[in-house]
Amino acid sequence: MDPPAHLMSVPELPEPVEGCGVCQALDAQRREARGRGDYSAATDASVEIRRHPHATGTLR
């Protein structure tokens, strides 16, 4: 018998930066994707929000 599977917790959704048009557009894409049940596209948008650089030169 195999040992029980250990599932990782789901990370919190990244928050789009206020005033950033790219983050706002990605957030809209994410909401639309979730609304139509396309969780792969929603995850892709979340990854892009998380990796999107801002004026400070850092990643969120």
GIGIJO-V194787 format. One record per backbone hydrogen bond with DSSP energy under -1.0 kcal/mol. CO is the residue of the C=O (numbers start at 0). NH is the residue of the N-H. E is the energy in kcal/mol with one decimal. If there is no record, write none. Layout:
# GIGIJO-V194787
CO/NH/E + CO/NH/E
This chain:
# GIGIJO-V194787
16/19/-1.9 + 19/23/-2.4 + 20/24/-2.4 + 21/25/-2.5 + 22/26/-2.4 + 23/27/-2.1 + 24/28/-2.3 + 25/29/-2.5 + 26/30/-2.5 + 27/31/-2.5 + 28/32/-2.5 + 29/33/-2.5 + 30/34/-2.2 + 31/35/-1.4 + 32/37/-2.8 + 33/36/-1.1 + 36/38/-1.3 + 37/41/-1.8 + 38/42/-2.1 + 39/43/-2.2 + 40/44/-2.2 + 41/45/-2.0 + 42/46/-2.5 + 43/47/-2.2 + 44/48/-2.3 + 45/49/-2.6 + 46/50/-2.0 + 47/51/-1.1 + 53/56/-2.9 + 57/53/-1.2
